[in-house]
Amino acid sequence: MTSIANYVLTLHGWLVLLLVFLLPAAESSIFLGFIFPGETVVIVAGVLAFEHQESLGLVMAAASLGAIIGDSVGYFVGKRWGRSLIDNQLSRFVKPAHLLRAEEFMMRRGGPGVFVGRFTTALRVLVPGLSGVSNMRYKTFALYNVSGGIAWSVSMAMLGYLGGQSYRQVEKVAGDVSYVILALVVVAIVAFLVYRKRRERSINAGYEERIGEGERTSK
């Protein structure tokens, strides 16, 4: 990733904006995010804006459009071919059990999961497609997708802009933060599964108790 970042630093004008648009768009639409996270090119473009080689506003706009459009494509891909992709393609990168848990989490959490997922490296690739698989209403998805895409793009570009020449350290911090958020999401999923399991046991126990009382009454 460092070599690609260094290459982007040598570019100027519309080529930078094109990459800032294309890489975030490709993250979830063609699952490029498993190989190269789009946040890197947005941070580097922010550095170029700091050096007055690019417009910070245009960088934010290009990244936002790429993130929003790419995630929308991922949503419709998931809605149309999601199950086959999960079973045949994504299982090469992610364990099926983890995919199933993430899908269940999206079904339970809905829109807020779309927003939070935008800020984590792994979930950013999966959440749009899983939203389509879970049949989330597109209006709901679009609301959180647009807000999350803009917030993510602005924050990543500003990290690069404020970091200036120290963008490598900023990029590392951004990556660490994304892992922390991902860990929190995983903890939330595990806590939810434990809660649901205990609740099911409680319901089953109560049901069996009522059946037992009914049988004793009938006697």
Rosetta silent file (secondary structure, phi, psi, omega in degrees, C-alpha in Angstrom):
SEQUENCE: MTSIANYVLTLHGWLVLLLVFLLPAAESSIFLGFIFPGETVVIVAGVLAFEHQESLGLVMAAASLGAIIGDSVGYFVGKRWGRSLIDNQLSRFVKPAHLLRAEEFMMRRGGPGVFVGRFTTALRVLVPGLSGVSNMRYKTFALYNVSGGIAWSVSMAMLGYLGGQSYRQVEKVAGDVSYVILALVVVAIVAFLVYRKRRERSINAGYEERIGEGERTSK
SCORE:     score description
SCORE:     0.000 S_00000001
   1 L     0.000  -31.176 -179.594    0.000    0.000    0.000 S_00000001
   2 H   -62.968  -40.818 -179.631    2.929    2.352    0.682 S_00000001
   3 H   -64.029  -39.477  178.555    4.108    2.108   -2.925 S_00000001
   4 H   -66.842  -41.004  178.804    0.616    2.955   -4.201 S_00000001
   5 H   -62.256  -42.741  178.294    0.375    5.878   -1.784 S_00000001
   6 H   -63.838  -35.465  178.906    3.748    7.174   -2.971 S_00000001
   7 H   -66.543  -42.546  179.518    2.581    6.842   -6.563 S_00000001
   8 H   -60.971  -34.982 -179.641   -0.579    8.851   -5.861 S_00000001
   9 H   -64.732  -18.398  179.589    1.600   11.605   -4.378 S_00000001
  10 L   -89.675   -7.699 -176.618    3.245   12.008   -7.791 S_00000001
  11 L   -90.879  165.638  179.850   -0.084   12.570   -9.571 S_00000001
  12 L  -145.995  161.954  170.562   -1.954   15.807  -10.122 S_00000001
  13 L    64.788 -139.712 -171.294   -5.300   17.123  -11.279 S_00000001
  14 H   -67.511  -23.736  179.016   -8.110   14.914  -12.511 S_00000001
  15 H   -64.095  -40.207  177.641   -6.090   11.679  -12.187 S_00000001
  16 H   -64.335  -47.519 -179.098   -6.035   12.065   -8.396 S_00000001
  17 H   -63.031  -34.598  178.423   -9.737   12.864   -8.257 S_00000001
  18 H   -64.555  -44.189  178.058  -10.457    9.870  -10.503 S_00000001
  19 H   -66.516  -39.028  178.918   -8.618    7.530   -8.135 S_00000001
  20 H   -62.447  -31.254  176.443  -10.288    9.159   -5.132 S_00000001
  21 H   -79.995  -47.159 -170.337  -13.621    8.352   -6.766 S_00000001
  22 H   -71.080  -43.776 -174.787  -12.837    4.896   -8.170 S_00000001
  23 H   -66.648  -46.739  173.270  -11.117    3.178   -5.237 S_00000001
  24 H   -61.889  -33.580  178.874  -13.824    3.887   -2.621 S_00000001
  25 H   -67.572  -33.711 -176.070  -16.410    2.947   -5.264 S_00000001
  26 H   -82.620  -14.513 -175.870  -14.660   -0.356   -5.967 S_00000001
  27 H   -55.510  -52.634 -175.216  -14.314   -1.358   -2.302 S_00000001
  28 H  -104.205  -17.986 -178.944  -17.769   -2.861   -1.883 S_00000001
  29 H   -77.444  -39.261  176.279  -19.000   -3.015   -5.475 S_00000001
  30 L  -123.132   14.567  173.833  -16.257   -5.400   -6.653 S_00000001
  31 L    62.050   31.535  177.552  -14.854   -6.169   -3.168 S_00000001
  32 H   -67.688  -21.627 -178.025  -11.496   -4.492   -3.856 S_00000001
  33 H   -60.664  -20.378  175.351  -11.425   -3.424   -0.230 S_00000001
  34 H   -67.340  -23.433 -176.046  -10.164   -6.883    0.723 S_00000001
  35 L  -103.933  -44.865 -176.562   -6.962   -6.015   -1.181 S_00000001
  36 L  -141.336  112.458 -179.973   -6.612   -2.236   -0.967 S_00000001
  37 L   -69.965  132.948 -177.765   -8.625   -0.019    1.428 S_00000001
  38 L   -66.151  -19.697 -177.428   -9.968    3.097   -0.234 S_00000001
  39 H   -63.074  -27.755 -177.708   -9.232    5.231    2.817 S_00000001
  40 H   -62.377  -47.968 -177.477   -5.525    5.284    1.887 S_00000001
  41 H   -68.400  -31.587  178.217   -5.996    7.156   -1.385 S_00000001
  42 H   -69.153  -40.999  177.783   -8.405    9.622    0.257 S_00000001
  43 H   -63.482  -44.530  179.725   -5.890   10.379    3.026 S_00000001
  44 H   -63.989  -39.236  176.584   -3.095   10.829    0.479 S_00000001
  45 H   -62.692  -33.824  174.780   -5.316   13.142   -1.591 S_00000001
  46 H   -63.556  -36.332  175.842   -5.823   15.154    1.593 S_00000001
  47 H   -62.748  -43.353  178.458   -2.042   15.484    1.818 S_00000001
  48 H   -62.697  -34.560  175.819   -1.993   16.810   -1.762 S_00000001
  49 H   -66.446  -38.363  176.284   -4.663   19.326   -0.774 S_00000001
  50 H   -60.357  -35.774 -179.961   -2.434   20.392    2.122 S_00000001
  51 L   -85.650    7.692  178.244    0.340   20.982   -0.430 S_00000001
  52 L    63.325   28.355  176.640   -2.078   23.071   -2.545 S_00000001
  53 L   -98.662  -14.537  177.678   -1.893   20.581   -5.411 S_00000001
  54 L  -140.168  160.696  174.769   -5.560   19.600   -5.134 S_00000001
  55 L   -86.610  124.545 -179.742   -8.787   21.185   -3.931 S_00000001
  56 H   -60.749  -39.046  179.318   -9.794   19.794   -0.547 S_00000001
  57 H   -63.428  -41.135  179.226  -13.458   20.326   -1.411 S_00000001
  58 H   -68.334  -36.974  176.739  -13.145   18.384   -4.678 S_00000001
  59 H   -61.061  -46.447  179.296  -11.328   15.546   -2.904 S_00000001
  60 H   -62.847  -42.594 -178.731  -14.139   15.290   -0.365 S_00000001
  61 H   -65.561  -44.217 -179.385  -16.790   15.442   -3.085 S_00000001
  62 H   -64.678  -43.214  179.458  -15.101   12.790   -5.259 S_00000001
  63 H   -65.132  -41.049  179.817  -14.567   10.452   -2.308 S_00000001
  64 H   -62.632  -46.270  179.311  -18.158   10.925   -1.114 S_00000001
  65 H   -62.086  -43.278  179.075  -19.591   10.169   -4.558 S_00000001
  66 H   -61.913  -45.321 -179.125  -17.376    7.119   -4.928 S_00000001
  67 H   -64.244  -45.239 -176.897  -18.307    5.759   -1.493 S_00000001
  68 H   -67.451  -46.788 -178.816  -22.039    6.366   -1.941 S_00000001
  69 H   -67.934  -43.699  179.760  -22.259    5.010   -5.494 S_00000001
  70 H   -60.794  -43.342  179.041  -19.999    2.033   -4.777 S_00000001
  71 H   -68.012  -33.905  176.717  -21.986    1.019   -1.713 S_00000001
  72 H   -65.530  -40.345  175.794  -25.241    1.383   -3.644 S_00000001
  73 H   -62.481  -43.838  178.046  -23.880   -0.951   -6.320 S_00000001
  74 H   -59.729  -38.316  178.536  -22.821   -3.355   -3.559 S_00000001
  75 H   -60.919  -49.257 -177.111  -26.334   -3.201   -2.101 S_00000001
  76 H   -71.534  -31.370  173.539  -28.001   -4.140   -5.391 S_00000001
  77 H   -63.404  -43.749  177.903  -25.391   -6.827   -6.101 S_00000001
  78 H   -64.249  -39.029 -179.120  -26.166   -8.306   -2.693 S_00000001
  79 H   -66.627  -35.127 -176.520  -29.893   -8.067   -3.292 S_00000001
  80 H   -89.889  -46.381 -174.257  -29.631   -9.840   -6.649 S_00000001
  81 H  -124.263   15.063 -171.598  -26.745  -12.292   -6.271 S_00000001
  82 H   -54.617  -48.470 -175.277  -25.842  -11.999   -2.600 S_00000001
  83 H   -62.837  -42.739 -179.979  -26.404  -15.538   -1.453 S_00000001
  84 H   -68.527  -35.875  177.260  -24.362  -17.115   -4.243 S_00000001
  85 H   -64.897  -42.029  179.948  -21.589  -14.567   -3.726 S_00000001
  86 H   -63.996  -44.407 -176.028  -21.488  -15.306   -0.005 S_00000001
  87 H   -73.390  -31.821 -171.321  -21.458  -19.048   -0.507 S_00000001
  88 H  -110.499  -35.997 -172.793  -18.995  -19.152   -3.406 S_00000001
  89 L  -104.569  -55.811 -174.716  -16.857  -16.005   -3.578 S_00000001
  90 H   -66.398  -23.532  179.642  -16.668  -14.141   -0.267 S_00000001
  91 H   -64.147  -16.109  176.314  -16.039  -17.367    1.637 S_00000001
  92 H   -72.430  -27.102 -177.598  -12.554  -17.303    0.094 S_00000001
  93 L  -103.484  -32.846 -174.760  -11.751  -14.150    2.052 S_00000001
  94 L  -129.087  141.146  178.936  -14.007  -14.424    5.112 S_00000001
  95 L   -62.822  136.643 -179.504  -15.083  -17.432    7.151 S_00000001
  96 H   -54.223  -37.870 -179.671  -18.711  -18.422    6.409 S_00000001
  97 H   -62.983  -38.716  178.984  -19.561  -18.369   10.120 S_00000001
  98 H   -68.678  -37.210  177.754  -18.395  -14.761   10.379 S_00000001
  99 H   -64.353  -41.771 -179.795  -20.405  -13.811    7.318 S_00000001
 100 H   -65.412  -40.001  177.830  -23.530  -15.361    8.775 S_00000001
 101 H   -65.485  -41.890  178.109  -23.041  -13.513   12.055 S_00000001
 102 H   -64.027  -38.432  178.330  -22.477  -10.242   10.208 S_00000001
 103 H   -64.464  -42.983  179.314  -25.626  -10.846    8.166 S_00000001
 104 H   -65.313  -38.808  177.654  -27.653  -11.505   11.298 S_00000001
 105 H   -60.780  -43.120  179.983  -26.219   -8.378   12.907 S_00000001
 106 H   -65.542  -37.801  179.339  -27.282   -6.291    9.901 S_00000001
 107 H   -64.843  -34.189 -178.490  -30.784   -7.757    9.995 S_00000001
 108 H   -81.910  -41.511 -172.084  -31.079   -6.803   13.673 S_00000001
 109 H   -89.898  -28.987  175.848  -29.343   -3.420   13.633 S_00000001
 110 L    65.992 -136.870 -172.859  -30.426   -2.135   10.232 S_00000001
 111 H   -53.064  -48.750 -179.757  -29.473    1.361    9.153 S_00000001
 112 H   -55.297  -30.666  176.829  -27.075    2.307   11.989 S_00000001
 113 H   -64.297  -32.014  177.486  -25.001   -0.729   11.057 S_00000001
 114 H   -65.771  -43.402 -179.492  -24.537    0.759    7.577 S_00000001
 115 H   -65.135  -49.234 -178.377  -23.199    3.990    9.061 S_00000001
 116 H   -64.883  -40.312 -178.964  -20.839    2.280   11.524 S_00000001
 117 H   -59.932  -28.974 -179.144  -19.678   -0.226    8.913 S_00000001
 118 L   -61.785  -25.955 -175.488  -18.424    2.597    6.674 S_00000001
 119 L   -97.308    7.134  177.524  -15.693    3.385    9.245 S_00000001
 120 L  -119.637  138.191 -173.677  -14.289   -0.147    9.549 S_00000001
 121 H   -60.125  -46.754 -176.076  -11.996   -1.689    6.967 S_00000001
 122 H   -75.109  -48.882 -176.999  -13.564   -5.146    6.918 S_00000001
 123 H   -66.993  -26.811 -179.712  -17.228   -4.258    7.350 S_00000001
 124 H   -58.992  -31.052  179.623  -16.997   -1.494    4.756 S_00000001
 125 H   -79.421  -35.260 -170.720  -16.640   -4.193    2.095 S_00000001
 126 H   -92.094  -35.842 -170.153  -19.380   -6.488    3.435 S_00000001
 127 H   -57.221  -46.355 -179.371  -22.113   -4.255    4.841 S_00000001
 128 H   -58.554  -47.052  179.301  -23.626   -2.945    1.566 S_00000001
 129 H   -63.975  -40.228  179.234  -23.990   -6.435    0.092 S_00000001
 130 H   -67.377  -31.490  175.904  -25.324   -7.846    3.353 S_00000001
 131 H   -63.245  -40.062  176.650  -27.850   -5.021    3.502 S_00000001
 132 H   -68.526  -41.219  178.947  -29.147   -6.151    0.122 S_00000001
 133 H   -61.136  -39.458 -177.457  -29.154   -9.806    1.158 S_00000001
 134 L   -80.511    3.132  178.196  -31.170   -8.982    4.280 S_00000001
 135 L    61.522   33.940  172.426  -33.747   -7.113    2.122 S_00000001
 136 L   -62.879  139.101  177.162  -33.248   -3.817    3.926 S_00000001
 137 L   -59.555  135.712 -176.726  -35.372   -1.114    2.307 S_00000001
 138 H   -63.913  -33.544  178.489  -33.222    0.887   -0.085 S_00000001
 139 H   -60.274  -41.884  177.996  -34.554    4.180    1.306 S_00000001
 140 H   -66.125  -46.751  179.127  -33.278    3.199    4.738 S_00000001
 141 H   -59.466  -45.566 -176.459  -29.969    1.998    3.316 S_00000001
 142 H   -62.014  -39.780 -179.398  -29.542    5.138    1.205 S_00000001
 143 H   -58.910  -49.877 -178.349  -30.116    7.463    4.183 S_00000001
 144 H   -77.284  -29.208  177.510  -27.344    5.886    6.253 S_00000001
 145 H   -66.153  -46.010 -179.725  -25.162    5.224    3.215 S_00000001
 146 H   -65.110  -47.399 -179.237  -25.169    8.872    2.159 S_00000001
 147 H   -64.781  -42.704  178.757  -24.571   10.195    5.677 S_00000001
 148 H   -67.364  -40.931 -179.988  -21.874    7.598    6.386 S_00000001
 149 H   -62.861  -42.920  179.472  -20.188    8.083    3.014 S_00000001
 150 H   -67.885  -45.919 -178.824  -19.976   11.849    3.426 S_00000001
 151 H   -61.763  -42.019  179.390  -18.822   11.659    7.054 S_00000001
 152 H   -64.973  -47.051 -177.261  -16.161    9.066    6.190 S_00000001
 153 H   -62.679  -45.462  179.956  -14.886   10.961    3.141 S_00000001
 154 H   -63.455  -44.418 -177.191  -14.659   14.285    4.952 S_00000001
 155 H   -67.865  -40.600  179.317  -12.917   12.755    7.985 S_00000001
 156 H   -67.569  -42.469  178.406  -10.368   10.767    5.906 S_00000001
 157 H   -64.078  -39.636  179.357   -9.554   13.766    3.686 S_00000001
 158 H   -68.449  -33.845  176.210   -9.193   15.993    6.751 S_00000001
 159 H   -59.801  -46.015  178.378   -6.877   13.448    8.386 S_00000001
 160 H   -66.165  -41.417 -178.419   -4.568   13.707    5.381 S_00000001
 161 H   -64.434  -47.064 -178.287   -4.908   17.474    5.170 S_00000001
 162 H   -73.797  -29.066  179.450   -4.187   18.070    8.855 S_00000001
 163 H   -76.410  -25.824  179.224   -1.461   15.428    8.928 S_00000001
 164 H    58.799 -129.046 -177.993    0.406   16.970    6.010 S_00000001
 165 H   -71.161  -12.327  179.622    3.698   15.225    5.404 S_00000001
 166 H   -91.139   29.994 -172.946    3.084   12.921    8.374 S_00000001
 167 H   -62.473  -28.959 -179.473    0.321   11.114    6.461 S_00000001
 168 H   -63.280  -40.842  177.016    1.846    7.666    7.049 S_00000001
 169 H   -67.245  -39.805  177.790    1.390    8.057   10.789 S_00000001
 170 H   -62.821  -42.111  179.490   -2.135    9.396   10.218 S_00000001
 171 H   -61.399  -40.479  178.747   -2.912    6.443    7.973 S_00000001
 172 H   -64.414  -43.068  178.403   -1.720    4.067   10.700 S_00000001
 173 H   -61.301  -44.053  179.413   -3.878    5.826   13.307 S_00000001
 174 H   -61.121  -40.446  178.136   -6.897    5.625   10.994 S_00000001
 175 H   -65.148  -41.875  179.095   -6.275    1.924   10.505 S_00000001
 176 H   -62.954  -40.910  179.220   -5.939    1.355   14.263 S_00000001
 177 H   -62.972  -40.326 -179.561   -9.182    3.234   14.898 S_00000001
 178 H   -64.257  -36.334  178.511  -10.983    1.120   12.324 S_00000001
 179 H   -68.857  -36.428  177.203   -9.772   -2.044   14.047 S_00000001
 180 H   -63.032  -45.022  178.390  -10.985   -0.725   17.404 S_00000001
 181 H   -62.453  -42.180  178.638  -14.430   -0.029   15.927 S_00000001
 182 H   -61.103  -41.493  179.135  -14.456   -3.469   14.323 S_00000001
 183 H   -62.611  -40.360  178.333  -13.579   -5.051   17.677 S_00000001
 184 H   -63.509  -39.467  177.846  -16.448   -3.170   19.332 S_00000001
 185 H   -64.484  -42.498  179.079  -18.835   -4.395   16.638 S_00000001
 186 H   -61.785  -43.340  177.936  -17.641   -7.990   17.135 S_00000001
 187 H   -60.496  -41.275  179.135  -18.156   -7.656   20.894 S_00000001
 188 H   -63.422  -39.866  179.107  -21.671   -6.312   20.248 S_00000001
 189 H   -64.075  -46.510 -179.485  -22.446   -9.261   17.974 S_00000001
 190 H   -62.600  -43.378  179.252  -21.183  -11.781   20.540 S_00000001
 191 H   -61.917  -40.123  178.449  -23.124  -10.067   23.336 S_00000001
 192 H   -64.022  -43.109 -179.175  -26.258  -10.130   21.216 S_00000001
 193 H   -64.773  -40.771  177.785  -25.846  -13.840   20.421 S_00000001
 194 H   -64.164  -43.577  178.737  -25.304  -14.677   24.103 S_00000001
 195 H   -61.701  -44.248 -178.480  -28.350  -12.607   25.074 S_00000001
 196 H   -65.254  -39.686  179.497  -30.492  -14.256   22.407 S_00000001
 197 H   -62.841  -44.304  179.669  -29.362  -17.733   23.462 S_00000001
 198 H   -65.967  -38.117  179.674  -30.209  -17.057   27.095 S_00000001
 199 H   -65.827  -41.136  177.881  -33.538  -15.536   26.115 S_00000001
 200 H   -62.425  -41.348  178.342  -34.402  -18.586   24.004 S_00000001
 201 H   -63.932  -40.475  179.558  -33.541  -20.870   26.926 S_00000001
 202 H   -64.445  -42.952  179.050  -35.682  -18.761   29.240 S_00000001
 203 H   -64.350  -43.837  179.625  -38.614  -18.845   26.804 S_00000001
 204 H   -63.882  -39.063  179.218  -38.249  -22.598   26.288 S_00000001
 205 H   -65.120  -42.165  178.487  -38.070  -23.177   30.039 S_00000001
 206 H   -65.636  -38.603  179.122  -41.198  -21.109   30.590 S_00000001
 207 H   -64.905  -44.111  178.875  -42.982  -22.920   27.780 S_00000001
 208 H   -65.151  -35.591  178.893  -42.069  -26.328   29.199 S_00000001
 209 H   -65.886  -41.129  179.067  -43.183  -25.190   32.644 S_00000001
 210 H   -66.182  -37.343  177.765  -46.579  -24.096   31.302 S_00000001
 211 H   -63.730  -42.012  179.604  -46.958  -27.431   29.487 S_00000001
 212 H   -63.441  -41.493  178.363  -46.156  -29.254   32.714 S_00000001
 213 H   -64.916  -38.121  178.924  -48.713  -27.218   34.661 S_00000001
 214 H   -64.743  -39.902 -179.838  -51.303  -27.888   31.953 S_00000001
 215 H   -67.829  -38.568  179.266  -50.694  -31.623   32.141 S_00000001
 216 H   -67.958  -36.182  178.564  -50.970  -31.624   35.935 S_00000001
 217 H   -65.560  -41.644 -179.357  -54.193  -29.621   35.765 S_00000001
 218 H   -64.716  -28.796  178.891  -55.729  -31.985   33.234 S_00000001
 219 L   -75.138    0.000    0.000  -55.008  -34.890   35.520 S_00000001
